[in-house]
Amino acid sequence: MQSKLEIADWLDEHQTRFTAMSDEIWDNPELQFVEFKASKLQADFLEAEGFHITWDLGGCSTAFVAEWGAGKPVIAFAGEYDALPGLSQKNQNLPEPISAGEAGHGCGHNLLGTGCLAAAVVFKVWLERSGNEGTVRYYGCPAEEGGSGKVFMSRAGAFDDLDATFNWHPWYTNSAMKGSLLSVNRYYFRFKGKSAHAAADPYSGRSALDALELMNIGVNYLREHVTDDVRLHYIILNGGLAPNVVPDFAESYYYVRAYDPQNLEDVSQRVIRIAKGAAMMTDTAVDTVYKSGSTRVLSNETLADLQYDIMRQLGGIDFSAEEQAYAAEINRRFGDANIKTLVDRYGVAPNVAEQPLIGDVFPSVDKDHVSPGSSDMGDMSWRAPCSMLHTAAWASRAAAHSWGVVATGRTSIGHKGMMYAAKVMALSAAELVVSPDILEKAQTEFRAAIERTPYICPIPDDVGPPQHAHPLR
């Protein structure tokens, strides 16, 4: 493999090894910080390929780095493998859980992590056979879905010496990202009151549930008085056990999002004050527990342009008539979901009967575009130049974090998106080695951005990840 163009051919020849890994992770979905099977599967695979494995990054037992090579540049691929709760789904295009209430890969992380791993492996093979110098790393990152695993890894210095980072995400289209995502803080609000018989002597009780509901009402009124980028979401984790008992405990779980970290902090403090006010109104007490957070993504335009050029060279993804029909049935069940996103970002509104899978290549999303989602890739992107890639792996109208995404994650649809992403990332990494001027331009852009807005870790020093011993190591 003397030419970097042979990278794509090598991935085509070895794709069954990677699709099998992705499918095995899909078959065994694991939630944040307990991705024991997935992390061990990937680490063992990479060790057999000659990588050196280091575990327990940032205090996370399912976080590891696999490294091969020596010297500069140090180029990383950041993988994920956690699933989402309650999204169990059979390998079919009709909604039906394998086991109701269990987890499922509703964000495609079985594909995401394996695609990054495939890119790392072929980049290592290319470095080895071409005689070029460099270090390749694959980071196995836990708990992207609300746990901020990369933030703990970053805080521990795991990314400090990187020269460039690549990551991708399954999506509806093929494009390189120049925009950003929102910063986020996550809190538990735990109200404590006094129990009493709700009929016989309710006057003796102090309802923690009343306090929680008043807090939610206050936050909903707050929505009118925040900037347009702010997003506020919550669920009630505990609201009592019986209607005829005044609840002495109630708990909610909140996401507070905003683009600018300072605005995020200001809105978060307003939410906390609303919780305290609700406790005062009900003569209860409240504990605010910070769970995790992440920072908005700092996209590197130089790397995004590089990946876009490579995508244009490769062409798009060719989906078969059978794959289009499979996705069309998923689309039929989602109606017009996601159409606004596709029109706003890419100017396309696919006809459900004609193009439910969009295999074309689209220009990089504009640098001023801010998606309302969040990712702990943001915190990795503030450590080194980073480009996040999107490739078509989902039916065009399936909602993210839904059964419709799970339904394509173990099919040739998802496999094609994953292998396409691996090709683009690996070819981009190789180009940085043979064209150091591109890497220098990316790093110059990165340094200028950091000088304008220095990075501050969003998670307080006294907050750590949950501790779970890894039973398979």
N, C-alpha and C positions, 0 to 999 in steps of 0.2 A: 504494500500500500504506500507507494511513493507519492502519489497525487492525492490531494485532499478531496478531489472529486470522487475517489473510490470509497469514501466514507459512506455515501448513500448506498452503494452497491453492497458493501459489507453488512449494513443494517438490513437490507432486503434478504440477504442470504441467512441471517441469523435471527430474523424476526420472530420465529416460533418460540425461541427461548424467552423472549421478552413478553410476548402475548400470553404465554403460559404462566409467567410470574404475575402479570396483571390480573389474570383470571383467578389465580389462587388467592390473591388479596381480596378480590371481589367476592369470592366464595366464603371468606372468613372476615367479615367486616368487624373492625375494632374501634372503640371510641378513644377520645383524646387521652394521652398519657398511658394507655394500656395496649398499645399496638405491638404486643409481644411477638405474635406470629409474623407479622409483616416485617418488622425491623430485623428479626433474626433471619428470615428468608433472604432479605436483601443483603445483609452483612455477610452471611455465609457465601452467597453467590459472588460477591465482590472479593472476598478473601480468596476464593478459589481462582479468581482472575488475576491474583497477584497484588491486590491492594492491601495496605496495612489498615487495620480497624482500630479505632479508639472509641470507647463507649462513654456514656454518662456525661455528655456535654451539657453544661449549664444545670447540672443536678437532675436531669431527666434520664431515667433509666432506659427509655426507648429512643434516645437521641444518640447518633454516632456519626463519625466521619470516616470515610474510606479514602486513603491517599496513595497515589503512585507517582513516581518521578522525582525530579529534583530541580532546583533552580527556578528562575523566572521565565515566563509569567506563571503565577498561581491562579488557575482558573477553576471556578467552582460551579457545580450543578446542584441546585437545592430541591430535594424531593420531599414529598409528603405522603402519608398513607393512612390518615385517620378518616373514619366514617362519621356519619350523622345518626343521631338517635331517631327511631321510629320510622325509618325509610326502607325497611325490608321489602324487597321486590323480586319476583321471579324473573328469570331471563326470558322475557317476552314483552310484547308491545301493548299488553293490556294490564291495567293496574290490578295486581294481586300479590300480597306479601308472601314470602316464604314462611315467615313466622311473624304474626301480627305483633307490632310494638317493638320489634328488634331493629338493630341498626342496618344501614345500607349506605352504599357509596353514592350519595345524592349530590356530590360535588366532583365526582370523578377522580378522587385522589389515588385510586388504584392505578389509573392511567398516568396521572401526573408524576407520581414517584417513580414508576417504572420507566416512563419516557426519559426522565432526567438521568436515571441509572444507565439506560441504554446509551445515551449521549456520552456519559462519562466513560463507559467501557470502550466505545469505538474511538473516542478521542485518545484514550490511553493506547489503543492498538496503533492508531495513526502516529502518535509521538514515538512509539517504540520502533515502528518499521521505517519511518521516514528519517529518523536520527535527529529530529528537532528536540531542543531542550525545553523543559517545562514541567510543571506539577499540576496534576489533575486531582480534584477532590469531588467526592459525592457526599453531600450532607443528608443523612436520614433525619428528617425533622418531624417531631410529633406535634399533635395538638394544634394544628392551624385553625381548626374550627372552635374558636373561643378560648383556647388555652394559651396561645401566644408562645409556643415552644421556641420559636426562633429568637424571641426577645430574651428569654433566659439564656439561650446559647450565645447570643450577641453580648449580653451583659458579662458573660464569663470570658469574653475575648476570643471566641471560636472563629470569628470572621475578620480579625484585625489585620491579617497580612495578605488578604486577597487582592488580586489585580482586576478581576472581573467576575461577575456572577450571572448565571443564566437560570431561568425558571420559565415554566409555561403553565397554562391552565386550559383544560378542555373548555370549548366554547361553541358558539353557533357559526362562527366564520373564521377565516385565517387572516390574522393581522398581527403586527408588532405594536406594542403599547408605548405611546408617548405621554399619555395622560397620567392620572393618579387615582388613588383610592382614599377613603376617609380614615382619619385617625379614630381610635375608639378607646373608651374606658368601660370596664365591666364591673358591676357592683352587686353584692347581695345586701338587701335591706331586711333586717331581722327585728321584728317588733315583738316586744314582751309586755303582756298585760296581766290580768288577774282573772282566773276562771271562776265561773259561777253558774248556777242553774238558770238557763235562759228564760224559764217561765216563772219559777218560784221566787227567785231573788236576783233578777238581772241588775238591779241597782248596786249590788255588791261587786259586780264584775267590771273589768276594764278590757274592752275588746281590742285585741291586737289586729283582728281582721278589719275593724272599723278604721284603725290607723292606717293600715295598708291601703284600703280603698280610698281614703281621703288623700293619701300621697299620690295615688294614681290619678285622681281627679285634678290635683294641683299640677302635676306634670302635664296633663292634657291641656290645661289652660296655658301652661308655659309655651306650648307649641306656637302660639301666635306671636311670641315675642323673642324669637331666635332667628338667626340668619337662615337662608334657604337651604344651605348645605347640611344643617343639623338634622340628625335622625335620632329618634327616641323610641326604643322598643322595650317591652317588659313581658314577663310571664309571672304568674303566681305559683310558687312552688309549694306553699303550704297555707291553707286558709282555715284550718280547724279540722276537727274529726266528726262532729255531729252538730246539726242545727240547733239542738236544744242545750248546747253547752257553749257558754261565752268563751271564745278562743283566747287562750292566754299566750299563744304564739302564732305568728304569721310571717311568711317570708316571700319576698319577690326577688327576681333576678333581672337586672337592667343592663341594656347596652346604651351608651351615650356616644354618639358619633358627631364629628365635625372635621372639616378639612384642616384648619389651622390648629396646631396644638394648644396655643393660648386660648383660643375660642373654646376648644374642647374643655380645657380646665375650667374656664369661667362657667360654662353651661353645667358641667359636672357639679361644681360647688352650689349652683342654684338648685339642682336636683337634690343634693344632700340637705340643703336648708329646708326644702319642701318636706322632706322626710322628717326632719326634726320638728317642723311646725305641726305636722300631722300627729306626731307623738305628743306634743304639748296639748293639742286640742282634745285628745282622748285620754289624757293622764296615763300614758304608757311610756315605754322607753324604746329606743331604737339603736341598734348597732349597725354601722355601715362597714361592710367588709369589702375591701378592694380585691377583686379576683385576678384580673389581667387587663392588658391593654396593648395597643400597637400604634405605630406611627404611619402617617400617610406615605404612600410609595413615592420614591424619588426616581423617576424613570430617566434613563440615559438616552438621549436622542441619537447620539452617535451609534450606540449599539442597536437601537431600534431600526435605524436606517440600514445598518449592516444586515440585520435579519430580514428586513423587507426585500432588500436586493437579492438575497439568497432565495427567498421564497419565490420571487419572480423568475429566477433562473430554474428552479425546480418545477414551477408551475403549480397549479392547485391540486386538490384531491379529487380523484375520479370515483364517484360513488355509483354503484351499479343500480339497475332498475329495481332489483330486489331490496336493496338497502333503502332506496328512496321510498318504496312502498311500505317498508317496515316503519320508517320515520313518519310517513304520512298518516298512519293510523294513530301514532302518538299525538301528532299535531291536531288531528280531528278532535281528540278528547280535551285538548287545551284551548280550543277556539282561537281567539285573537290575542292570547297571552304572548308577551314579549315582542309584539309587532312594533310598538313605539320605540323600543330599544334599538331594534334593527334599522328602523327608518332614521332615527336621530343620529346614530353613529355611522351607518354605512350607506344610507340612502336606498336600502332594499326592503321590500315587503314581499317575501316569497309567497307565491300561491301555494296553498297547502297541497294541491293536487299536482303541481309541476316541479317545485324545488324545495321539498321539506328539509333537505340537507344542502347546505351552501358550501360548495367546494372551491369557490373562486378565492383569489388572493386580493385583499383590500389594503389600501394605504394605511399607514400607521394612524391610530386614533390620535386626533389633535392633542397637542400638549396642554391645552387649556381645558380639556374634557376631564371631569372628575366623576368617577363612578361612585354611587352611594354605598358600595360595599367596602369591606376592610380586609386586610390580610397582614399577617406578621412578616410577609416578605418585605413590607415597608421598612422594618427595622434592619433587615439585611441589606436593603438598597441604600441605606445611609452609611454603610461600612465600605462599599466598593461600587464601582459602576455596575449597574444592573439593568437587564432588559427582561421584561415579562412578555412572553409570546402567547398568542391565542391561536388554537387550531380547531377546525370544525370536528366535533365529536358528539354533538347533541342534536336532536331534532330541533328545528328552528323555532318552534313555538312551545317547547317544553320549558317549564319554569325551573330555574336553578333551585337546588335543594328540594327536588321533587322526585316522585317515582319515575317520571319520564326521563330523567337524567340517569337514574340507576339502570333503566331498561336498555340503554345503549352502551353501558360501560363494560359489558361482557360480550359484545358483538363485534363483527368486522368493522362496524362504523367507528366505535371507540378505538379499535386497534389501528385503523388507518390514521386517525387523528394523532394517536400517540406516536406512531413510527414517523409520521411526517414531522412532528415537533422534534423528535430526537435527531433527525437529519438536519433540520435548520439550526438547532443549538450546537451540534457537533461541528458542522461546517463553519459556523460563526466563530467558534473557539479556535479552530484551525486557522482561520483567516487572521485572527489576532496574533497568532504565532508568526505567520509568514509575512504579515503586514504590520509591524510594530508601530507604524505611524498612526494606524487606526486606533490601536490601544492607547497610545499617548494622547490622541485627541479625546477619547472617551474619558481618560483620567483627568485631563485638563478641565473638561466640562464638569466632572464630578467635584474636583477641588474647588472650583468657583462656586458651585451650588452650596457646598458645605461651609465655605467662608461667609456666604450671605446668610445662611440659616444653620447654625451649628446644631448637631444632633443632641437631644437629651433623651435618655432612656425613660420610657413612660412608666415603668413598673418600679415602685419604691424598693429600696434595698432590703427592707425587712419582709418582702413578699417573695416567696419561692414557689416552685412548682409542686404539685402533689407528689408524695413519695410512694412509689410502687416498686418493690423488688421485681426484677425481671426473672420469671420462672424458667425461661428457656436457655439462659446463658450459663 
